Amino acid sequence: MSETQIMPLDEVRGLADAIRAEVGKAVVGQTATIDALLIALMAQGHVLLEGPPGTAKTFLAQCFSAALGIDYGRIQFTPDLMPGDILGSNLFNFQTSQFTLTRGPIFCDLLLADEINRTPPKTQAALLEAMQERRVTLDGESYPLPAHFMVVATQNPIESQGVYPLPEAQLDRFLFKLLIPYPSLDEEARIVARFGEHAGPALAADFGIGAVTSAAQLNAAAQAVKGIKLADSIIDYVVRLVRATRDSADLSAGGSPRAAVLLANAARARAALDGRDYVLPDDVKALATQVLRHRLLLSPAAEIEGKQVEALVAMLVEQTEAPR
């Protein structure tokens, strides 16, 4: 299949099912998170995973990448990490008397930015151009990244020492912020049964996870998403919902126009994964919290009253009239 082809929607749905099944060989539960990763992949967006240590955030990203069969890179963010450690640098070759580009780990298909909030804003900002434009600029020269380049970043919400909260401009580049909870009692028992027999950390390869797709198929699936119909009434609904966050007295900062665009794109991807060539209001409702939670700031009064962003988004979804 060539990169210019458009995958039929029934094949897009089947491809998603195959990826879910392959990741499920190793990952217990987390079905909602896997579905959100698939939507982000098809919508060509980036994902921020937030959860306590030991909830398999890194392992999930590794298994997801292995099932896709794409080039995987990982950066462990630390306080002393420099932008050049991410992007690479031009080094002088004394044999040729020329500068040669030494590519950093960002030159991959899926980049795991592990504990992204442990590095200073200057280094965090090194990802901005790559996430927005899928290219890297070094010494005035631009280098393209793959068309389906995707960042999956993780952060730990528990620790507050030695962390640098992501600035709003960085957060706004993420399509989703997903909260990874602790597993249920049954899921945790299955995790112990599955992983307790392994000596040392488990790897995706230990569970026989292999590629069930290719870069060409992913590009064809992304082309199919672009063809999903977005009715004027749905566009109006998305815009009114995002604008409602700016008018809320409980929020000091609402969603940007980029948030509205990304919410619409994610809704189209969700429709494609469901085998539909049109977006429903339910697609928008289902994704609103994941798209908006990291873009909204509570007002001081709302913080004092103990209000939660997720509850406010749910209320705005309920109050904003959806098309019939």
Order of alpha helices (4+ residues) and beta strands (2+ residues): alpha-alpha-beta-alpha-beta-alpha-beta-beta-beta-alpha-alpha-beta-beta-beta-alpha-beta-alpha-alpha-alpha-beta-alpha-alpha-beta-alpha-alpha
